[in-house]
Amino acid sequence: MNKLTRRDWIQSAGAAAALTAIAPPAHLFAAPGKSNSDSPSMQLYKSLSGEQKEKLCLPANHPKRQYISNWWYIHPGHRVPSSFNPEQQELVRAIFDSLHSPEHQDAVARQVIGDQFGDPRNAPSAGFFGTPDDADFEFIFTGHHVTRRCNARSLKGQGFNGAPIFYGHFPYPGDVDGQVRREGGRMAGFVETKDHPGNPYWYQGRVFNRFVQSLNGRQRELGLIAGEPRSEKPEAVIRIASEKQGLRTSELSK
């Protein structure tokens, strides 16, 4: 299978025609003997115009920092293809790649493309919480089945500050690089099968099931936050996250 280009990844089908093909900008890659001390996130922030910062940056303590959903956008009206220039889009991809092991980068990139369903309206959105003057300066990337966050100051400590991330996927039959087969205007084959073929995260689901099976009754009780599907309202999600502590690692055996 051909490796995804950065342009393929960041643009949903249909939006691709809006931009010409681009090669990776030379300044993003260090020449021999030279290095850029800024993280990709910091490079992206420094490249933003005043207008972009006004649209894409939120205060460090903004309530959305603790929000999570399977399908949401940090800036619904400002998506990556229309809000960032081509070189900035390269940086967004570099940040996203840096959050995943090299052997998994292509698979999770295909998830981002596939879950856009070939519709420009589903293109991802990205932004920042805070500024470089804030100790908890954060980059965030959101979309359908994807929420990623990281420390925007450096590549160290990427699992950052306890704010929630999300990843999930259901590859539809006929889904090829974001081109979803449709029947009568509807997506074909929306029925999950037992082993979730094509889902890059399913192996983690199996690991989690083994973990849950290893817990005793008290541990399961502590770990269960709610028995019913939770609200999708941001205020309720944030409130529950602050009230419920869950199962602490100190309660686990080695």
Disulfide bonds with the S-S distance in Angstrom:
none
